[in-house]
Amino acid sequence: MGAKLGITHTQLNIVALAGNIGVYTTGPVWGRIVDSRGPRILLSCAFVFLLGGYMGMRFLYDAGLPEGVKNLPTLTFATLVLCSYLTGAGGNGGLTSSVNSTAKTFPDHMRGITTGLVISGFGLSAFLFSTISHTFFPGNTSTFLFILAVGTAFPMILGFFFIRPVPLPPHKKTAHDEYEGVPEGAQAAHDAPESARLLDEDNAEEEDEEPSSPPVYIGEAGVAPEHRRRERDVEMSPQIRFGGRELEPNHNHDRNADRSLSRGAAITHDTLPNVYGLKLWKSSDFHLLFSILSLLSGTGLMYINNVGSMSQALYAFNNPTYDPKKAAQWQSIQVSSISLMNCAGRILIGVISDFAKNKYDIPRSYCLVVVSLTCCISQIIAARVDHIADLWVASSVLGLGYGAVFSLLPTVCLEWFGMPHFSENWGYLSMSPMIAGNLFSLLFGWNFDRNEDKGLKHPAPNSTVAATAAGAIIGARAGLPSTEIRCSKGPECYVDSIYVTIAATFFTVGLSVWAGMRDRRKIKKALMRRREALVNEERD
């Protein structure tokens, strides 16, 4: 695409960046729509955007440059950028509708794994389509763009007819639920998520003074008015756990009734988490999650956008027999490793977070530490790699952590800020990668240019990943260089940038520990307040 349309490497990166911006900037808009109107509007728009975006690219590619013109006209280039933006916006629309419906359909004890499974397809798409390109349409950019248009757009039509939130069955009252001291509202809310948090520590006193009334859940998972009380984010469990121990109900003391409440029930009794809008932006919890997501995703984007240059620099390092075809193969290995482990990470963190919460009553926010450590370890490995054959290890670990980030954070967002505006809130959080992602990528480019070779440069073959449509659209986002070796000094070309991301991810480990501590502290305070309330009720 770059050669046929006369697009420079910088312009190709702009096209790829437009797709990423389409993903991040449309999150709040899509989220607000799906929260209030359901998934069908998003799926319809996603179909139009994806089909129009990729078919528009195909049309521009097939048209080529006008006769006698060597560079793409500005208006045509702007149209290409717009098409790329539409593909990002459309893909995010389909993902948002799927995640929203999944979160509303499955109970809290399954939410991590189900969300991870849905999001995992987003991480596997690059590997899937690039494999199709190399296997069935090698060098045929036009046909592959058509496959991208059809392969991404028409599943949205299927989703339009089949994707919808399925309401959870009402909780049946049991003898266990009838022991003295258990609030009726808590019993009625069995199937709602149990890990919801206080709105924010800063607003705790305000909540105690003026209890909020439950919002109306119009059109949300088919909830009827008589079931609104069941939508409180609390949960009663037949097998009661407190501090990791199972307790049997005791009808003789209200304190046991308090102990029988789960963490979420103790926190959200009489208060339904529903933070959104200006209140969300004022919440210190939101700023904490925003910072964590920005630094971790920024590290991942910097690595993914430039792993091709890193691979090429390592292969050319002390290699007098540089083979461009072999270099392209090493680049493809990095892309495949990241994509496959990205998918695996999204599923694995869902399993881990669900198991930890359901088995040991550990908040999902604790898993942020695991994710941050994984990303930090990947950067330490990348800084120590000095041979191309070992780079796949760093790429795999990075893909694992990067995928886990975007699988875990949505569930934490839901638990901390509530279901009513979940997708809108997650849309605002998902804008955070634009900050650190662009900053780290610019830093990498500046550092790489500073170490650029001034001597002989080796052209790359036309069969590289970047020469195909997968490279032009997907591969460009993976930073696969397509023309020549820019730096052959090995790790020296980029290692200073890796040191920055090591520091950033290490700092994120600290932020994650803080998030877990804040979460646990809120739980303890809520248990104390609930216990005091029960004592006061007994006295009255």
Secondary structure, 3 states (H helix, E strand, C coil): CHHHHCCCHHHHHHHHHHHHHHHHHCHHHHHHHHHHHCCHHHHHHHHHHHHHHHHHHHHHHHHCCCCCCCCCCHHHHHHHHHHHHHHHHHHHHHHHHHHHHHHHHCCHHHHHHHHHHHHHHHHHHHHHHHHHHHHHCCCCHHHHHHHHHHHHHHHHHHHHHHCCCCCCCCCCCCHHHHCCCCCHHHHCCCCCCCCCCCCCHHHHHHHHHCCCCCCCCCCCCCCCHHHHHHHCCCCCCCCEEECCEEECCCCCCHHHHHHHCCHHHHHHCCCCCCCCHHHHHHCHHHHHHHHHHHHHHHHHHHHHHHHHHHHHHHHHCCCCCCCHHHHHHHHHHHHHHHHHHHHHHHHHHHHHHHHHHHHHCCCHHHHHHHHHHHHHHHHHHHHHCCCHHHHHHHHHHHHHHHHHHHHHHHHHHHHHHCCCCHHHHHHHHCCCHHHHHHHHHHHHHHHHHHCCCCCCCCECCCCCHHHCHHHHHHHHHCCCCCCECCCCCHHHHCHHHHHHHHHHHHHHHHHHHHHHHHHHHHHHHHHHHHHHHHHHHHHC
